[in-house]
Amino acid sequence: MKEKTNKYMNWNNKEIELNKDGFIKKWTDHVEGLYGLKSWRDIDGTTAKYDEIMGLVKELAGHTFDLKADDVHIYYGMDGVESHRVGKKYLIKDGKEVKNV
């Protein structure tokens, strides 16, 4: 099976194609600057806090990548989910579950 990739715009507005690992690395590279907040003596568990933040960023980046790769779109209205579709197939439309027949 071919590895999933998504297209994104880079910092100079050039289109780039990334796989999931590349997309996660892009976001963890941004967060690595927080390394400076760790105490060299690890006072108050700063290493664990940093590691937790990095773990959350990896999880969120992976989730965001998968949503785009799978063409998932969720739109929220005042009363909750207005529509939810995967590709062109709606699971929820106008706030109501779509019956798959």
Long-range contacts (C-beta under 8 A, 24 or more apart in sequence): 4-65, 4-69, 5-69, 6-65, 6-68, 6-69, 18-65, 20-62, 20-65, 20-66, 20-69, 23-61, 23-62, 23-64, 23-65, 24-58, 24-61, 24-62, 24-65, 26-61, 27-57, 27-58, 27-60, 27-61, 28-54, 28-57, 28-58, 28-61, 31-57
